[in-house]
């Protein structure tokens, strides 16, 4: 929703709808004390941009962090 404008913040996903699907769930042990959790990835997400920076490409994180955590509605 909204518009993309120069100088304004935006998050954008580029999706290949013909390839969009879910992968099988997996268990990851990346919480403190190696506690398990389920993760489920997807196919078809070509790119994710956060505030103009490419943060994910072909489903893999690039290592860039251009967003910020919102706390208490701010």
Protein Blocks (a to p, Z undefined) as FASTA:
>chain_A
ZZddehiacddddddfklgccdddddddfbghhiacdddddehiabdceehiafbgghia
ehiafbdcdeehZZ
